[in-house]
Every structure is written in C-alpha cells, then in structure tokens.
Amino acid sequence: MAAYQAHETAVIDPGCVIGDGTYIWHFSHLMAGCKIGKNCNIGQNVVVSPDVVLGNNVKVQNNVSVYTGVVCDDDVFLGPSCVFTNVTNPRSAVCRKDQYKKTYVGKGATIGANATIVCGHVIGAYALIGAGSVVTKDILPYALVVGNPSRQVGWVSEYGHQLSFDKAGYATCPESGQEYQLLDNEVKRIK
C-alpha cells in the first residue's frame, strides 16, 4: 500500500519513486523515472517530467511544469504557474532531447508565481525569486531577485524576510532572530 496520497484524477506512471507523506492533487501527472521526496505537496495540474528530483518537503503549487533536468533540494517552494525550461533553443522540427540542460534549486529556495527559470542555472539556497521574474543566470544563496531579466535587489533570511545589513555587514531576521553576515557579496547565517 502506498504511503503517499494521490487524488483519483492524478496520473502516476510506473517507475516513479514517491516518499511517505506526500500528497498529489487533481489532474497532476508524475512521469516515469521522477523521484519525489517525503512530505511533499504536488498541487493541481502539475507536470513532473522523467528524471526530475524533488527533495523532501518540497511544495509545488498549481499549474507548475517541472521538466527533465531539474533537481530541487529539500524545502523548496515552487509558486503557482512557475515553469522551468530544459532546452535553450527549442524548435518543434529539431529533436534536442539529448541536449537537456540541468537546473538546480538549492535548499529552502522560493520561486514566485509565474516565474520562468531558463535552464542551465543554479539557484542558491534560500534565494527568493520574485513573482513573474525570468531567471537567465545563476542566483546567489539568500539573494532576492526580481524582474525580466531578473536582477538582484537585496538579500533575504531563511524565513524569507528582506535583510538590512548595518555598516559592519550584519543583519537580523525580524521573525526568527537569526543573524547573518554579508562579506564579499556572500551572505552566511552566523547564529
């Protein structure tokens, strides 16, 4: 008996690996060879393509397309209708299935609603991609990025709050009290 729950309209191809405590909602399609971790939530009308890997506690909101080549670490949030690509120059008449590029989303990162992630990039741990953004390059850990093409406008805590660093390069998350240091364009949690 499955240790996950799936709505009767969900399509789960043979060969998927799905962790305990995961929920799969209406009209979603998990394709053969994908790996879904424990305690994930796969929203309505989601497509997870072959060989995609989602870590534990990943939240995939409605209408998200996660294509082959994508790996999401634990605790990633994929907002409604965000999409990943896997070929940089797609053409209907040219088969490029052997040219899929990898995209990695680091632990705790958030991708906002309607964002597009162009393939071949790394989104750092705890980064926050604003709604509607188009990511065309690697994103640093804890970075806050917005726009098309996306550009960094600040830094965020692990709780998703924008950080205000003092002159010495220190900041505190207003919700968690966690402390961070900014040094040489790199943020680290120090307490």
N, CA, C and O of each residue as an XYZ file, in Angstrom:
764
protein
N       0.836     -1.194      0.000
C       0.000      0.000      0.000
C       0.877      1.253      0.000
O       1.876      1.328      0.716
N       0.488      2.229     -0.811
C       1.258      3.465     -0.936
C       1.232      4.260      0.367
O       0.199      4.352      1.031
N       2.369      4.825      0.718
C       2.474      5.664      1.911
C       2.303      7.136      1.548
O       2.566      8.018      2.365
N       1.862      7.394      0.320
C       1.542      8.744     -0.124
C       0.073      8.752     -0.504
O      -0.553      7.697     -0.607
N      -0.482      9.945     -0.715
C      -1.887     10.044     -1.125
C      -1.973     10.774     -2.451
O      -1.306     11.786     -2.665
N      -2.820     10.237     -3.354
C      -2.998     10.845     -4.670
C      -4.481     10.920     -4.994
O      -5.226      9.966     -4.771
N      -4.901     12.066     -5.524
C      -6.282     12.208     -5.966
C      -6.543     11.238     -7.111
O      -5.633     10.908     -7.871
N      -7.767     10.791     -7.232
C      -8.101      9.780     -8.253
C      -7.860     10.258     -9.679
O      -7.733      9.433    -10.584
N      -7.794     11.565     -9.903
C      -7.544     12.073    -11.259
C      -6.060     12.240    -11.570
O      -5.701     12.529    -12.712
N      -5.202     12.066    -10.583
C      -3.755     12.181    -10.809
C      -3.280     10.977    -11.625
O      -3.782      9.865    -11.462
N      -2.317     11.213    -12.493
C      -1.718     10.140    -13.283
C      -0.290      9.946    -12.779
O       0.530     10.862    -12.833
N      -0.007      8.749    -12.291
C       1.321      8.423    -11.776
C       1.831      7.243    -12.577
O       1.356      6.117    -12.422
N       2.812      7.514    -13.442
C       3.355      6.469    -14.301
C       4.145      5.459    -13.485
O       4.704      5.793    -12.440
N       4.189      4.215    -13.970
C       5.043      3.222    -13.308
C       6.494      3.700    -13.308
O       6.953      4.325    -14.264
N       7.200      3.403    -12.236
C       8.611      3.775    -12.159
C       8.878      5.077    -11.431
O      10.030      5.501    -11.344
N       7.843      5.726    -10.903
C       8.044      6.915    -10.062
C       8.417      6.465     -8.659
O       7.933      5.441     -8.178
N       9.268      7.224     -8.013
C       9.582      6.998     -6.605
C       8.969      8.156     -5.839
O       9.290      9.316     -6.097
N       8.076      7.841     -4.887
C       7.345      8.874     -4.150
C       7.480      8.603     -2.662
O       7.165      7.509     -2.194
N       7.949      9.598     -1.916
C       8.200      9.440     -0.495
C       6.944      9.442      0.358
O       5.887      9.919     -0.055
N       7.086      8.901      1.546
C       5.997      8.846      2.518
C       5.479     10.244      2.841
O       6.246     11.204      2.895
N       4.180     10.344      3.053
C       3.563     11.588      3.480
C       3.348     12.608      2.378
O       2.925     13.731      2.655
N       3.629     12.246      1.141
C       3.449     13.161      0.019
C       2.004     13.150     -0.443
O       1.361     12.101     -0.461
N       1.490     14.325     -0.820
C       0.140     14.479     -1.364
C       0.239     14.912     -2.821
O       1.024     15.796     -3.163
N      -0.560     14.285     -3.674
C      -0.605     14.613     -5.101
C      -2.058     14.936     -5.431
O      -2.947     14.110     -5.224
N      -2.294     16.142     -5.945
C      -3.646     16.636     -6.114
C      -4.181     16.468     -7.532
O      -3.538     15.839     -8.372
N      -5.346     17.024     -7.793
C      -6.136     16.828     -9.011
C      -5.344     17.057    -10.298
O      -4.587     18.021    -10.412
N      -5.529     16.167    -11.252
C      -5.075     16.329    -12.636
C      -3.560     16.500    -12.796
O      -3.103     17.019    -13.815
N      -2.797     16.077    -11.818
C      -1.343     16.159    -11.945
C      -0.806     14.898    -12.607
O      -1.424     13.836    -12.536
N       0.352     15.027    -13.253
C       0.969     13.904    -13.958
C       2.417     13.779    -13.519
O       3.231     14.669    -13.763
N       2.733     12.663    -12.867
C       4.097     12.331    -12.494
C       4.576     11.280    -13.476
O       4.007     10.191    -13.556
N       5.621     11.604    -14.222
C       6.080     10.747    -15.306
C       7.151      9.763    -14.821
O       7.840     10.007    -13.831
N       7.270      8.657    -15.539
C       8.183      7.575    -15.172
C       9.586      8.099    -14.901
O      10.123      8.905    -15.660
N      10.161      7.630    -13.816
C      11.539      7.977    -13.504
C      11.720      9.197    -12.631
O      12.846      9.499    -12.234
N      10.649      9.912    -12.317
C      10.820     11.053    -11.409
C      10.933     10.546     -9.978
O      10.450      9.464     -9.646
N      11.579     11.347     -9.142
C      11.768     10.995     -7.731
C      11.259     12.141     -6.876
O      11.745     13.268     -6.969
N      10.279     11.838     -6.047
C       9.642     12.825     -5.171
C       9.940     12.419     -3.732
O       9.727     11.267     -3.352
N      10.431     13.359     -2.934
C      10.802     13.058     -1.557
C       9.618     12.912     -0.623
O       8.464     12.877     -1.050
N       9.925     12.831      0.648
C       8.911     12.688      1.694
C       8.227     14.029      1.966
O       8.823     15.095      1.813
N       6.958     13.943      2.374
C       6.189     15.098      2.837
C       6.120     16.241      1.832
O       6.107     17.411      2.214
N       6.076     15.902      0.552
C       5.927     16.916     -0.495
C       4.450     17.174     -0.749
O       3.598     16.365     -0.383
N       4.156     18.289     -1.368
C       2.796     18.619     -1.786
C       2.845     18.988     -3.260
O       3.447     19.994     -3.635
N       2.215     18.181     -4.088
C       2.174     18.395     -5.532
C       0.773     18.905     -5.847
O      -0.189     18.140     -5.782
N       0.644     20.171     -6.185
C      -0.653     20.812     -6.383
C      -1.399     20.329     -7.612
O      -0.989     19.378     -8.277
N      -2.487     20.993     -7.894
C      -3.354     20.648     -9.015
C      -2.699     21.001    -10.349
O      -2.062     22.045    -10.485
N      -2.869     20.099    -11.345
C      -2.422     20.352    -12.720
C      -0.915     20.581    -12.823
O      -0.465     21.468    -13.548
N      -0.149     19.787    -12.103
C       1.313     19.860    -12.117
C       1.851     18.747    -13.013
O       1.323     17.635    -13.019
N       2.903     19.054    -13.769
C       3.610     18.049    -14.549
C       5.018     17.918    -13.997
O       5.745     18.905    -13.884
N       5.403     16.681    -13.649
C       6.762     16.388    -13.219
C       7.310     15.375    -14.217
O       6.850     14.235    -14.274
N       8.292     15.801    -15.000
C       8.817     15.006    -16.115
C       9.797     13.936    -15.646
O      10.218     13.935    -14.489
N      10.161     13.019    -16.555
C      11.109     11.956    -16.197
C      12.424     12.512    -15.667
O      12.916     13.541    -16.130
N      12.979     11.810    -14.690
C      14.290     12.093    -14.105
C      14.354     13.362    -13.266
O      15.430     13.710    -12.780
N      13.243     14.064    -13.079
C      13.205     15.197    -12.143
C      13.377     14.646    -10.733
O      12.868     13.571    -10.415
N      14.094     15.381     -9.892
C      14.267     15.002     -8.491
C      13.772     16.155     -7.624
O      14.245     17.286     -7.742
N      12.815     15.852     -6.751
C      12.336     16.815     -5.758
C      12.703     16.263     -4.391
O      12.376     15.118     -4.080
N      13.381     17.061     -3.567
C      13.780     16.627     -2.235
C      12.601     16.516     -1.291
O      11.450     16.523     -1.726
N      12.877     16.416     -0.023
C      11.837     16.313      0.998
C      11.193     17.669      1.250
O      11.846     18.709      1.161
N       9.893     17.643      1.568
C       9.143     18.831      1.964
C       9.109     19.909      0.876
O       9.087     21.101      1.183
N       9.105     19.495     -0.378
C       9.000     20.445     -1.490
C       7.524     20.728     -1.732
O       6.706     19.809     -1.790
N       7.193     22.001     -1.873
C       5.816     22.427     -2.146
C       5.734     22.909     -3.589
O       6.394     23.879     -3.962
N       4.927     22.235     -4.396
C       4.739     22.593     -5.799
C       3.293     23.059     -5.947
O       2.367     22.256     -5.834
N       3.100     24.336     -6.196
C       1.756     24.892     -6.284
C       1.108     24.575     -7.637
O       1.747     23.981     -8.505
N      -0.150     24.968     -7.815
C      -0.930     24.615     -9.006
C      -0.281     25.096    -10.304
O       0.364     26.143    -10.354
N      -0.474     24.293    -11.350
C      -0.101     24.645    -12.732
C       1.393     24.814    -12.960
O       1.797     25.615    -13.803
N       2.215     24.083    -12.235
C       3.667     24.169    -12.393
C       4.150     23.066    -13.329
O       3.674     21.933    -13.262
N       5.098     23.405    -14.204
C       5.741     22.426    -15.079
C       7.193     22.289    -14.658
O       7.954     23.256    -14.701
N       7.576     21.080    -14.247
C       8.948     20.796    -13.830
C       9.506     19.789    -14.825
O       9.149     18.611    -14.794
N      10.384     20.259    -15.707
C      10.849     19.439    -16.824
C      12.153     18.716    -16.525
O      12.901     19.097    -15.625
N      12.408     17.669    -17.293
C      13.617     16.861    -17.160
C      14.852     17.759    -17.084
O      15.015     18.696    -17.867
N      15.712     17.444    -16.119
C      16.926     18.221    -15.895
C      16.882     19.023    -14.618
O      17.904     19.551    -14.179
N      15.695     19.122    -14.004
C      15.542     19.928    -12.789
C      15.745     19.061    -11.553
O      15.208     17.958    -11.449
N      16.529     19.584    -10.628
C      16.705     18.985     -9.307
C      16.418     20.061     -8.283
O      17.026     21.131     -8.314
N      15.488     19.784     -7.370
C      15.171     20.698     -6.267
C      15.587     20.038     -4.962
O      15.211     18.897     -4.694
N      16.345     20.733     -4.165
C      16.772     20.258     -2.855
C      15.577     20.307     -1.884
O      14.467     20.662     -2.281
N      15.805     19.959     -0.646
C      14.754     19.950      0.373
C      14.189     21.351      0.599
O      14.884     22.353      0.428
N      12.915     21.400      0.984
C      12.230     22.613      1.449
C      12.077     23.699      0.382
O      11.929     24.873      0.722
N      12.110     23.334     -0.882
C      11.924     24.290     -1.968
C      10.438     24.582     -2.141
O       9.603     23.689     -1.991
N      10.108     25.836     -2.457
C       8.731     26.253     -2.747
C       8.671     26.715     -4.192
O       9.390     27.632     -4.587
N       7.801     26.072     -4.989
C       7.580     26.446     -6.382
C       6.197     27.060     -6.486
O       5.194     26.357     -6.367
N       6.135     28.372     -6.709
C       4.879     29.110     -6.716
C       3.993     28.781     -7.905
O       4.444     28.180     -8.881
N       2.716     29.182     -7.817
C       1.736     28.863     -8.853
C       2.195     29.283    -10.243
O       2.660     30.404    -10.451
N       2.053     28.363    -11.183
C       2.306     28.606    -12.615
C       3.742     28.966    -12.953
O       3.998     29.490    -14.037
N       4.692     28.700    -12.055
C       6.086     28.884    -12.457
C       6.456     27.752    -13.409
O       5.818     26.700    -13.427
N       7.496     27.992    -14.195
C       7.867     26.993    -15.193
C       9.380     26.945    -15.346
O      10.073     27.953    -15.215
N       9.862     25.757    -15.624
C      11.273     25.525    -15.923
C      11.394     25.186    -17.400
O      10.491     24.582    -17.979
N      12.505     25.571    -18.005
C      12.795     25.128    -19.364
C      13.918     24.101    -19.277
O      14.551     23.960    -18.231
N      14.171     23.381    -20.376
C      15.307     22.458    -20.357
C      16.123     22.470    -21.649
O      17.098     21.727    -21.771
N      15.739     23.298    -22.603
C      16.498     23.489    -23.846
C      16.575     24.990    -24.098
O      15.578     25.698    -23.963
N      17.768     25.477    -24.468
C      17.923     26.923    -24.653
C      17.414     27.417    -26.003
O      17.086     28.595    -26.145
N      17.346     26.547    -26.979
C      16.902     26.963    -28.311
C      15.929     25.944    -28.913
O      16.247     25.314    -29.921
N      14.758     25.775    -28.311
C      13.833     24.740    -28.779
C      13.275     25.031    -30.170
O      13.003     26.177    -30.528
N      13.118     23.968    -30.931
C      12.473     24.023    -32.242
C      11.611     22.775    -32.364
O      12.058     21.674    -32.043
N      10.404     22.943    -32.817
C       9.489     21.815    -32.958
C      10.040     20.758    -33.899
O       9.884     19.564    -33.643
N      10.684     21.176    -34.985
C      11.147     20.236    -36.001
C      12.535     19.659    -35.707
O      13.024     18.825    -36.468
N      13.185     20.096    -34.603
C      14.526     19.620    -34.275
C      14.482     18.933    -32.919
O      14.143     19.553    -31.911
N      14.827     17.647    -32.897
C      14.828     16.886    -31.637
C      16.099     17.206    -30.855
O      17.208     16.993    -31.345
N      15.928     17.717    -29.635
C      17.075     18.075    -28.800
C      16.997     17.394    -27.433
O      17.509     17.920    -26.445
N      16.358     16.229    -27.378
C      16.223     15.529    -26.095
C      17.571     15.141    -25.497
O      17.669     14.918    -24.290
N      18.606     15.059    -26.325
C      19.938     14.739    -25.819
C      20.706     15.992    -25.392
O      21.877     15.911    -25.022
N      20.045     17.142    -25.445
C      20.695     18.408    -25.098
C      20.051     19.097    -23.888
O      20.279     20.286    -23.665
N      19.252     18.364    -23.109
C      18.637     18.967    -21.931
C      19.717     19.491    -20.996
O      20.717     18.819    -20.745
N      19.507     20.688    -20.490
C      20.446     21.299    -19.551
C      19.916     21.126    -18.125
O      18.709     21.070    -17.892
N      20.836     21.044    -17.202
C      20.500     20.852    -15.787
C      20.178     22.191    -15.129
O      20.777     23.219    -15.446
N      19.221     22.155    -14.208
C      18.892     23.301    -13.361
C      18.818     22.786    -11.932
O      18.160     21.782    -11.662
N      19.487     23.468    -11.025
C      19.496     23.063     -9.621
C      18.917     24.180     -8.771
O      19.314     25.340     -8.890
N      17.963     23.812     -7.903
C      17.353     24.765     -6.971
C      17.766     24.346     -5.560
O      17.439     23.248     -5.109
N      18.487     25.232     -4.869
C      19.051     24.912     -3.568
C      18.045     24.866     -2.438
O      16.920     25.352     -2.560
N      18.466     24.282     -1.353
C      17.641     24.080     -0.161
C      16.937     25.372      0.254
O      17.558     26.431      0.350
N      15.642     25.264      0.496
C      14.872     26.359      1.049
C      14.568     27.498      0.107
O      13.974     28.490      0.529
N      14.955     27.394     -1.163
C      14.710     28.483     -2.116
C      13.224     28.579     -2.452
O      12.491     27.593     -2.375
N      12.795     29.782     -2.827
C      11.415     30.045     -3.251
C      11.429     30.622     -4.656
O      12.187     31.541     -4.962
N      10.575     30.064     -5.502
C      10.372     30.605     -6.842
C       8.934     31.105     -6.890
O       7.999     30.324     -6.714
N       8.752     32.400     -7.126
C       7.445     33.035     -7.068
C       6.528     32.656     -8.221
O       6.951     32.063     -9.213
N       5.269     33.015     -8.060
C       4.230     32.725     -9.047
C       4.613     33.277    -10.418
O       5.120     34.393    -10.530
N       4.366     32.485    -11.451
C       4.585     32.875    -12.852
C       6.035     33.173    -13.207
O       6.291     33.751    -14.263
N       6.981     32.803    -12.374
C       8.391     32.975    -12.723
C       8.788     31.934    -13.763
O       8.220     30.843    -13.815
N       9.766     32.285    -14.585
C      10.323     31.356    -15.563
C      11.796     31.163    -15.253
O      12.535     32.132    -15.081
N      12.214     29.919    -15.184
C      13.598     29.598    -14.896
C      14.213     29.023    -16.176
O      13.932     27.885    -16.553
N      15.048     29.817    -16.831
C      15.730     29.351    -18.033
C      16.771     28.322    -17.606
O      17.474     28.516    -16.614
N      16.863     27.250    -18.342
C      17.667     26.091    -17.947
C      19.162     26.384    -17.879
O      19.664     27.354    -18.447
N      19.851     25.494    -17.155
C      21.297     25.538    -17.089
C      21.860     26.389    -15.981
O      23.034     26.757    -16.020
N      21.041     26.714    -14.983
C      21.495     27.615    -13.926
C      21.315     26.994    -12.545
O      20.593     26.013    -12.366
N      21.993     27.594    -11.586
C      21.900     27.196    -10.178
C      21.224     28.325     -9.422
O      21.630     29.483     -9.513
N      20.191     27.973     -8.678
C      19.532     28.914     -7.774
C      19.991     28.535     -6.373
O      19.716     27.433     -5.900
N      20.689     29.446     -5.716
C      21.306     29.152     -4.433
C      20.303     28.922     -3.313
O      19.132     29.288     -3.414
N      20.790     28.312     -2.257
C      19.970     28.015     -1.084
C      19.320     29.283     -0.547
O      19.963     30.327     -0.440
N      18.058     29.180     -0.215
C      17.255     30.236      0.414
C      17.068     31.484     -0.454
O      16.583     32.506      0.032
N      17.444     31.409     -1.721
C      17.181     32.534     -2.624
C      15.677     32.704     -2.774
O      14.915     31.753     -2.606
N      15.255     33.928     -3.094
C      13.841     34.209     -3.320
C      13.710     34.871     -4.691
O      14.221     35.967     -4.922
N      13.013     34.176     -5.594
C      12.779     34.663     -6.953
C      11.395     35.295     -6.966
O      10.402     34.603     -6.742
N      11.311     36.585     -7.224
C      10.042     37.305     -7.191
C       9.066     36.828     -8.254
O       9.469     36.290     -9.285
N       7.786     37.029     -7.995
C       6.724     36.640     -8.928
C       6.963     37.268    -10.302
O       7.284     38.451    -10.407
N       6.803     36.469    -11.338
C       6.924     36.946    -12.703
C       8.344     37.149    -13.198
O       8.542     37.582    -14.334
N       9.323     36.851    -12.385
C      10.720     37.043    -12.783
C      11.128     36.029    -13.842
O      10.551     34.946    -13.939
N      12.130     36.393    -14.634
C      12.708     35.485    -15.619
C      14.187     35.331    -15.282
O      14.979     36.258    -15.455
N      14.542     34.145    -14.799
C      15.909     33.880    -14.365
C      16.733     33.413    -15.558
O      16.414     32.406    -16.190
N      17.804     34.160    -15.862
C      18.651     33.863    -17.019
C      20.107     33.636    -16.624
O      20.972     33.535    -17.494
N      20.390     33.554    -15.314
C      21.762     33.323    -14.845
C      21.702     32.721    -13.448
O      20.634     32.647    -12.841
N      22.854     32.292    -12.943
C      22.920     31.733    -11.596
C      22.500     32.779    -10.572
O      22.723     33.975    -10.755
N      21.887     32.303     -9.490
C      21.410     33.174     -8.409
C      22.136     32.779     -7.128
O      22.195     31.600     -6.778
N      22.685     33.762     -6.435
C      23.434     33.507     -5.207
C      22.522     33.028     -4.072
O      21.336     33.359     -4.051
N      23.068     32.251     -3.129
C      22.309     31.906     -1.928
C      21.834     33.170     -1.204
O      22.573     34.150     -1.111
N      20.619     33.144     -0.699
C      19.983     34.233      0.054
C      19.661     35.467     -0.788
O      19.218     36.477     -0.242
N      19.871     35.410     -2.100
C      19.619     36.573     -2.951
C      18.125     36.775     -3.166
O      17.361     35.813     -3.253
N      17.722     38.034     -3.251
C      16.371     38.425     -3.629
C      16.463     38.984     -5.044
O      17.150     39.978     -5.279
N      15.761     38.335     -6.000
C      15.818     38.785     -7.385
C      14.411     39.015     -7.921
O      13.466     38.314     -7.557
N      14.293     40.021     -8.800
C      13.008     40.361     -9.412
C      13.245     40.789    -10.854
O      14.367     41.124    -11.235
N      12.179     40.775    -11.652
C      12.211     41.383    -12.974
C      12.493     40.442    -14.121
O      12.710     39.243    -13.946
N      12.483     41.050    -15.331
C      12.726     40.337    -16.574
C      13.689     41.139    -17.432
O      13.309     42.175    -17.979
N      14.945     40.677    -17.563
C      15.533     39.534    -16.864
C      15.719     39.867    -15.380
O      15.801     41.033    -14.993
N      15.782     38.824    -14.571
C      15.867     39.056    -13.133
C      17.182     39.742    -12.771
O      18.218     39.539    -13.404
N      17.092     40.564    -11.725
C      18.270     41.237    -11.196
C      18.173     41.217     -9.671
O      17.081     41.266     -9.105
N      19.307     41.146     -9.031
C      19.314     41.089     -7.579
C      19.046     42.468     -7.005
O      19.665     43.456     -7.400
N      18.086     42.518     -6.042
C      17.731     43.787     -5.398
C      17.954     43.754     -3.886
O      17.667     44.730     -3.193
N      18.462     42.639     -3.379
C      18.711     42.554     -1.946
C      19.005     41.133     -1.521
O      19.335     40.265     -2.330
N      18.874     40.927     -0.216
C      19.134     39.634      0.407
C      17.961     39.286      1.315
O      17.288     40.178      1.830
N      17.714     37.991      1.512
C      16.639     37.543      2.390
C      17.147     36.523      3.400
O      18.164     35.860      3.195
N      16.407     36.424      4.490
C      16.713     35.434      5.522
C      16.134     34.080      5.130
O      15.436     33.964      4.123
N      16.422     33.069      5.920
C      15.854     31.740      5.694
C      14.347     31.748      5.883
O      13.668     30.825      5.433
N      13.810     32.764      6.535
C      12.361     32.910      6.708
C      11.747     33.777      5.612
O      10.541     34.023      5.623
N      12.561     34.242      4.667
C      12.055     34.994      3.528
C      11.877     36.481      3.746
O      11.212     37.141      2.948
N      12.453     37.028      4.806
C      12.366     38.465      5.068
C      13.590     39.170      4.493
O      14.706     38.653      4.556
N      13.366     40.363      3.929
C      14.484     41.120      3.390
C      15.386     41.557      4.541
O      14.916     42.023      5.579
N      16.683     41.396      4.333
C      17.664     41.724      5.355
C      18.231     43.124      5.124
O      18.516     43.514      3.992
N      18.389     43.869      6.213
C      19.010     45.197      6.172
C      20.328     45.101      6.930
O      20.344     45.016      8.158
N      21.419     45.117      6.197
C      22.733     44.965      6.810
C      23.247     46.313      7.312
O      23.091     47.340      6.650
N      23.868     46.289      8.501
C      24.474     47.512      9.036
C      25.835     47.735      8.373
O      26.256     46.935      7.538
N      26.514     48.803      8.736
C      27.793     49.156      8.099
C      28.854     48.081      8.310
O      29.778     47.954      7.506
N      28.726     47.311      9.378
C      29.687     46.241      9.652
C      29.341     44.957      8.901
O      30.108     43.994      8.927
N      28.180     44.943      8.229
C      27.800     43.778      7.433
C      26.990     42.739      8.177
O      27.019     41.559      7.825
N      26.252     43.169      9.222
C      25.445     42.236     10.000
C      23.967     42.599      9.898
O      23.605     43.771      9.791
N      23.111     41.554      9.935
C      21.660     41.751      9.892
C      20.990     40.660     10.710
O      21.543     39.580     10.922
N      19.762     40.978     11.170
C      18.971     40.024     11.938
C      17.604     39.863     11.283
O      16.968     40.846     10.902
N      17.161     38.622     11.156
C      15.821     38.357     10.623
C      14.790     38.819     11.647
O      14.869     38.429     12.812
N      13.824     39.643     11.237
C      12.848     40.165     12.193
C      11.898     39.104     12.741
O      11.313     39.304     13.805
N      11.730     37.992     12.049
C      10.817     36.954     12.538
C      11.522     35.911     13.385
O      11.043     35.558     14.463
N      12.655     35.416     12.910
C      13.317     34.296     13.585
C      14.386     34.732     14.581
O      14.723     33.983     15.498
N      14.924     35.946     14.406
C      16.045     36.381     15.223
C      17.380     35.817     14.752
O      18.415     36.080     15.364
N      17.365     35.044     13.668
C      18.613     34.510     13.116
C      19.497     35.674     12.665
O      19.009     36.698     12.185
N      20.808     35.490     12.833
C      21.755     36.541     12.486
C      22.553     36.145     11.252
O      22.895     34.977     11.062
N      22.844     37.140     10.417
C      23.512     36.928      9.135
C      24.661     37.905      8.976
O      24.667     38.990      9.557
N      25.646     37.491      8.165
C      26.767     38.360      7.837
C      26.917     38.432      6.323
O      26.827     37.422      5.625
N      27.146     39.645      5.830
C      27.426     39.878      4.415
C      28.893     40.247      4.290
O      29.341     41.262      4.824
N      29.637     39.406      3.573
C      31.062     39.630      3.402
C      31.449     39.222      1.987
O      31.205     38.085      1.586
N      32.045     40.129      1.230
C      32.475     39.857     -0.145
C      31.331     39.329     -1.010
O      31.493     38.354     -1.744
N      30.173     39.985     -0.915
C      28.989     39.645     -1.709
C      28.500     38.215     -1.465
O      27.978     37.555     -2.363
N      28.683     37.761     -0.233
C      28.213     36.439      0.156
C      27.558     36.542      1.517
O      28.135     37.107      2.445
N      26.342     35.993      1.645
C      25.631     36.003      2.914
C      25.773     34.632      3.573
O      25.640     33.590      2.932
N      26.051     34.675      4.891
C      26.104     33.453      5.679
C      25.307     33.659      6.951
O      25.350     34.728      7.558
N      24.584     32.632      7.346
C      23.913     32.670      8.649
C      24.939     32.353      9.705
O      25.645     31.348      9.615
N      25.027     33.219     10.722
C      26.051     33.030     11.746
C      25.484     32.614     13.094
O      26.223     32.143     13.959
N      24.171     32.784     13.283
C      23.561     32.359     14.544
C      22.078     32.126     14.348
O      21.380     31.762     15.295
